[in-house]
Amino acid sequence: MELLPKKLKIKIPPIGSQDQVFDPMIICKYFDPAGSWVWYVMEGEERGDGTFEFFGFVVGESQELGYFTLRDLETAKTGLTGLRALPIERDLYFTPCKLSKITRFHGSKK
């Protein structure tokens, strides 16, 4: 599965562009099919070194807003075996929505 096709990449606002937005949009969702981690993308852009960096809401051991890279998602399962080694996927059926909807779904106070 291509995690960041060009068609999606152009829809993601640049990092910092939603800083003043009270309830920013979540554009896409990535998830661990063999675990509980979820990455919701709000913003993203290519850095000078060619790395694509995201900013979004991450649900894992805790829930927080933060930065992660496409490479982080691509290599998250390196060294694992069996079902735990299933790669991170993009939710093909995710509909963009406001951050507040996602935080309510996960029971967060963000």
ZITATA-V267591 format. One record per pair of residues at least 12 apart in sequence whose ideal C-beta (glycine too) atoms are under 6 Angstrom apart, sorted by sequence separation. I is the first residue (numbers start at 1). J is the second residue. If there is no record, write none. Layout:
BEGIN
I J
I J
END
This chain:
BEGIN
43 55
55 67
76 88
28 41
41 54
42 55
26 40
27 41
42 56
54 68
12 27
41 56
73 88
11 27
26 42
40 56
53 69
40 57
24 42
51 69
52 70
39 58
38 59
37 60
18 43
15 43
13 43
15 45
14 45
12 44
15 55
30 73
63 106
57 102
63 108
59 106
34 83
34 84
34 86
33 86
32 88
33 89
30 88
30 90
29 91
40 102
29 94
4 70
28 94
27 96
3 73
25 96
26 97
26 99
23 98
24 99
23 99
26 102
23 100
3 90
1 89
END
